[in-house]
Amino acid sequence: MSVNDTAYNNNSTWNRQVYHRLKLALSLGLRRQILLAICDDLYLRNQVAARLHSTLAYPVGQVLYQSSNTQENSSTPAYPRLVTLRLNLNDPNPITQINQWLTNYPPPIIGASKDTPGRPFPLPAFQIVGVEHLTKQPVAIQRLFLHYLRLSEQYFSTPKSSLFLESNLLLWIPRPWLSAIKQSAPQFWRCRTGVFAFAGEPTPATKNLGYPERFSRSRSLDLGNIEQSILDEAVNQAELRTAASQLKFENNSDFAEEIQRNDVHKTQEVTPSIADLLKAAPQQDESTNRSGSGSNNQSLSSLSHVSSELTELVIATINTSNIQNTEDYLQPQQILLEIEELHQKQVPGEILAEAYHRLGTLYRLRIEEGESTLENLMVAIIAYQEAISYDESSPQLPDILNDLGTLYWMLYRTPPNSEEGQTYIEQAIEFYQLALKMISPQTHLETYARVQNNLGTAYGDLARFSHPSENWQQAILAYSEALSYRTADMDSLKYAACQNNLGTAYWHLGQYNQPIVHLKKAIAAYNEALVHYNPEEEPLKYGMIQNNIGTACWNLAQYEQPAQNLQLAINVYSEALKYRTPANVPSACAATQNNLGTAYWHLANLSQTTKEARQKYLQLCITAYQEAIALAHSLSGTSLSFDLLASYNNLGLAHYQLVIDKSFNGDKATRSQHLEIALDNHLQALNGLSKQPEAYQTTFAYLVKTIRAFHNELGIQGQNLALSKVPSQLLPEILSKL
């Protein structure tokens, strides 16, 4: 295979992945999204735009549960869900074009009767193509287009000014126009919801490339291998239903003091075996194996009743699967062929729903076993949504809705979905809320508690994107409701995990309001969780929660009883380090050592701390920071849950503070040693802060202060020694400040 062939395949893999993400964003049923699709290859752009239009304009059997009233989202062949418009080059105002279309084709009124007025059908989404042709227009027209985008801010600040506001906009642009929009229409750029970049060679805009009649499967969008993504460990883990075993997730923090969040156990569920469920499926030749997968894939690609998107995704998972067992490997295509046969026989909806549900469950189990690839998640989501569309009265519906919520949550955590993260989390919350509307704790106790816990997890992640105080409050309400029915007597470890989640939610809320109240509630929740973890049986979880308690106590020390709370923090950090060892969990050990150093630093600098105690605490502070930094260096390439550059600065400050303290009685050699270490650490921090101007200036000030200490403690010779260690490019600015 040539180099060009390799690049082609890589582009194909990427483009198919981006297409599915874009289609999913448009399919979620959310409103007021601005999506930017970046594509320089006009052939590819036209194919993708045509595919989106043919798939989404008049969806068949598409059911999106955004409210308890499912009929509100039913589609109609008389009114499109997606409209494609070519930009008017004479007056390139996308908003005006959209409003004109809506004026000419207003949404039909549905549900009207003699007694009720009815309501308008949901507005369609709009995709705008043709921006690339602006390049051939006069500069004035190009500027006018950017001017219209700048003015679009008013449509978002004054809701009644535009019908379009309740719709979605997908704007197709080549890369040069992306840069122009960022620079010349920053308001529009800030309003974006997602950016989807397709790979391909630029195509001259002078060619007339009409939309194809059909979406070609042979060009640029073929699925290939996608590396299995590893979920970020800094997340709350939501709960799927597990068929065979209890899986446990440990999670690290997403803030400097490294409070760790959900540590969730999955529940058990008895499901029929796949072999039993596949009795009606077409049988494959026993000699079929991976070498014959090409013909099997060909038979799948010719299915006429199953959606092409689901078929293509299943083929992709078959081609990229790591499964060695032939029977397991063939299961997805067997179920898909069975579904095709059931469609042909026109069986009742509940039978079709059962088959789609089996397909979704098969992929859900693979995801639980660690294969959380984008394609596996997409197959599970589409299969479950199809199951719901054919049987809305299934007794399994609450569990399916919970799983759909968790699958969307996992989609948010699976790269490269960062641009659409908020959209996926919001969709997860809607599924969880809908599941809760369909059950009560009296009839579905375990499911109700599980969904409430998952809802709290989703709200916690949503707080990263918007309204943090409100969303953390919602997380607390959900976790508290789960704990009303998930008692310690029922399942002590799940109860403890949920208490840990509740403590973390209170910790976060305390960063925004009523810190004393919420931090004390966080400590109480963590202590309640700790009671139910045996350190001999669950050492890592026990150490994790001790670390969380230490961080909450450290935080509380900033508001009341500083000496007492800092000593409590030090005590529990030290206890945590008995279980978070360099051998067991080096990254977690490094984080707790960093926390311990910070607590000692603050304790040393309290006004009531004696001179002798201050020296002792500073020495302990230095030891803890040194341990943290040494461990961090041994974990090259591993993501840390604390700021290593800040640790360098803190270690430098501790050595500096130790020397300038009046109670320090070391000789000149010892003083020089501490100051040299301080200087080296500040220089280490400075090297990594070139793109953080504020932090860079702060560290530079530490550097100057340390050089002055050299002069004050060791005279001009000391200052010269310090200056000899500083990079030459820094000397002019340093000398001007001395």
Salt bridges, closest charged atoms under 4 A:
ASP40 OD2 - ARG175 NH1 3.17
ASP41 OD2 - ARG219 NH2 3.29
GLU132 OE1 - ARG45 NH1 3.08
GLU132 OE2 - HIS133 NE2 3.45
GLU166 OE1 - ARG31 NH1 3.08
ASP232 OD2 - ARG413 NH1 3.32
GLU239 OE2 - ARG486 NH1 3.11
ASP254 OD2 - ARG261 NH1 3.39
ASP254 OD2 - ARG464 NH2 3.42
ASP254 OD1 - HIS508 NE2 3.92
GLU258 OE1 - ARG580 NH1 3.01
ASP263 OD1 - LYS541 NZ 3.87
GLU269 OE1 - ARG241 NH1 2.62
GLU309 OE2 - HIS20 ND1 3.31
GLU309 OE1 - LYS23 NZ 2.55
GLU312 OE1 - ARG16 NH1 3.12
GLU312 OE1 - ARG51 NH2 3.45
GLU312 OE2 - ARG217 NE 3.51
GLU338 OE2 - ARG358 NH2 2.35
GLU340 OE2 - HIS305 ND1 2.97
GLU341 OE2 - LYS345 NZ 2.87
GLU368 OE2 - ARG364 NE 3.31
ASP399 OD1 - ARG450 NH2 2.81
ASP403 OD2 - ARG241 NH2 2.47
ASP403 OD2 - ARG364 NH1 3.24
GLU420 OE1 - ARG21 NH2 2.97
GLU446 OE2 - ARG450 NH1 3.61
GLU446 OE2 - ARG486 NH2 3.99
GLU446 OE2 - LYS494 NZ 3.22
ASP461 OD1 - ARG261 NH2 3.33
ASP461 OD1 - ARG413 NH2 3.43
ASP461 OD1 - ARG464 NE 3.46
GLU528 OE2 - HIS532 NE2 3.36
GLU538 OE2 - LYS248 NZ 3.73
GLU538 OE1 - LYS541 NZ 3.36
GLU560 OE2 - LYS520 NZ 3.03
GLU575 OE1 - LYS578 NZ 2.96
ASP661 OD1 - ARG614 NH1 3.45
GLU676 OE1 - LYS725 NZ 3.33
GLU713 OE1 - ARG671 NH1 2.67
